[in-house]
Amino acid sequence: MLRLDKFLCDMKAGTRSQVKALIRKGQVTVDGLPAKSPEMKIEESSAQVCVNGKSISYARHVYFMLNKPAGCVSATQDNHDKTVLQLMREQKGAFDDALLQRELFPVGRLDKDTEGLLLITDDGELAHRLLSPAAHVEKTYYVEIDGMLTGAQQKSLQEGVDIGEKNLTRPAVLKQEQGLSFRHAAAVSAWRLTITEGKFHQVKRMLQAVGRNVVYLKRIRMGTLLLDETLAPGAFRLLTEEELSGLREE
């Protein structure tokens, strides 16, 4: 059970004082009847709450999948570049603005020039679990590089390489992509690389450690969550219940 004023504030129907004024003026109904007080307790999952005739559903947390384009940064605010949150909030009418105005943040980071899967949420507990170094959540990237990888170079990546940290990187899973049109003019080969860490510029540093440069990078999986390839760069959608359940089991 949840207080009506908290329900409405959480769903960005207004500030607490604005919400109280709406209720006092009879502009809020619960299950078809005018709300009597801000303190009334409601069952947030089943109560039919309306403000000025508009139905409002409650969501304790919100989870978006964004296909991050190159050129924006994975941050909540930045003085120089557009953030992923600005990108999403500019798309008026894509979703209920109340959900987009929550205290959202990206789960982990993708470099400015990196594309692909980015989870955006206000669920700090889930984010902490997915990002914890102890969890070893798998992240898979589509990588284009400026040359081929020899057997020895592949073996090094699969066993762990020195990227200037205290320890070698954890073993990676590597698979060459065949029969694809490269996204970058300088690409010579393409690979799927799966890692279980999230160090700064890790994929780029790993390839540099074996003598190759990344020319195009796109994340396509995080744990059980796969990038929806129907999402154009910059597009986003809410996670399905199935996708969310998979992440919670990580």
Disulfide bonds with the S-S distance in Angstrom:
none
